[in-house]
């Protein structure tokens, strides 16, 4: 099947589907964008071609979340840009639901954390030993780094000091809580802390009210809840890399990549913070036509496509040709491999092991 790109959408037309940038967790799409966007659906459209049109579904995330901005933005653009593709956006609970939908064929594209893709492939998801091998990575979208926040002067200066302390790790069943459980279990601390499942904003308030001793955020920086905590308190953000390296955490979970949260990102935190991140990946089912995957990448990772994505969500500034395979430790889609190698990127043994 040959996929033809339609004529470029003029800049003024793209503005009509752009989103107004705002703080984390706030609704950002303009009224025009909402009217132009495909409506979120509870079930996927038939993923097979009908009447010459390839009808596909992209599983994103909850309304107002970063996953949903990305999936909706990509679906809108590709439906306009690719001659024989109609891509609808699906609301979703997030990474794990997307993994399962794409694996089963209920959705064709999705956004899944690299960690869930890796653990799902080898049957190591929490309370789920099924192997999700039909999910292939397409591209790196952005990273979600760990923040471990405490009050300055609390006596907590290193991760080990959290033993016996009260820590909020994100909502129950969230990606943040899952990452926290992996990390602190690796360090032997998970069962030695008083863990509370609180969302970020509530955790920031609880820290200020001395109801907890620390809270964990797994999201792009600067994060609005960390900003909230720093505005009301003198805070420290702890180094989570040193303890992780000592415990062998990064050997057990190779999909986590290390990074630095720069000094000055948050008020009063005038030092670089060593952290690690999971990677949000664009994925596709093994059943998806390689030509569709290749044409989709060609458009979204074009100069115009990347500029469009930044208008959809500023987090998309992390996207680019040079880091298109960053954080991927599982097989990539056949169509993605052809695209990325054509752009001069080397594909690892793990990425080509379909």
Secondary structure, DSSP 4 states (H G I P E B T S, - for coil): ----BPPPPPHHHHHTT-B---STTS--B-HHHHHHSPPPBSSPPP-SEETTEEEEEEE--STTSHHHHHHHHHHHHHHHHBTTEEEEEE--S-HHHHHHHHHHTS-SEEEEEHHHHHHHHTT-BTTB----TTEEEEEEEEEEEEEEEEETTSS--SGGGGTT-EEE-SSTT-HHHHHHHHHHHHTT-GGGSEEE---HHHHHHHHHTTS-SEEEEES-SS-HHHHHHHHHS-EEE---HHHHHHHTHHHH-TT-EEEEE-TTSSTT--S-EEEEEEEEEEEEETTS-HHHHHHHHHHHTSHHHHHHHHHH-GGGGG--STTTTTT--SPBPHHHHHHHHHTTPPPPHHHH--
